[in-house]
Amino acid sequence: MGIFSFIKNAGAKVFGIGKTVEEENAEKSAQLREAIVSHGLEVADLSIEVADDAVKLWGEAADLATKEKVVLVSGNTNGVASVEDNLTVAEVEVIEEAEMAQFHTVESGDTLGKIAKNYYGNAMKYPVIFEANKPMLSHPDKIYPGQVLRIPPLVD
């Protein structure tokens, strides 16, 4: 659990304009739910609260990777500056800190290879990062500044 910060004006443009604040927030919530479902991410009892540029998530994800991806789908949306993660994980597993994914905010000039070199010491490990961010990433070359990516630990 925690609050993750994102760059508000970077990411997918899924929010509309021209409504009351309450209507906009309800619409943003519905659009985020649709985006999460469209990526095949299943969360039992998913609840999403939007207040301006802040999103709060509740529900039960099947596993840690799904939970992290739901946070990233929400945060990598244009107009979202922070995501409060109140999601739980259904799988009962003891996760050591070394097994948890790290998060990386893409900067201008970054490539998945460059990011892999930074985290793993080997640029050719970029497919690990690409796979960890599917289905949010459709191609290894389609990343953008401000996007936040999951960087899973390397499994031998």
HELIX and SHEET records of a PDB file:
HELIX    1   1 VAL A   21  SER A   38  1                                  18    
HELIX    2   2 LEU A   64  GLY A   75  1                                  12    
HELIX    3   3 GLU A   97  GLU A   99  5                                   3    
HELIX    4   4 LEU A  112  TYR A  120  1                                   9    
HELIX    5   5 ALA A  123  LYS A  125  5                                   3    
HELIX    6   6 TYR A  126  ALA A  132  1                                   7    
SHEET    1   A 4 GLY A   2  SER A   5  0                                        
SHEET    2   A 4 SER A  82  VAL A  89 -1                                        
SHEET    3   A 4 ALA A  54  ALA A  61  1                                        
SHEET    4   A 4 VAL A  43  ALA A  51 -1                                        
SHEET    1   B 2 GLN A 102  THR A 105  0                                        
SHEET    2   B 2 VAL A 148  ILE A 151 -1                                        
END                                                                             
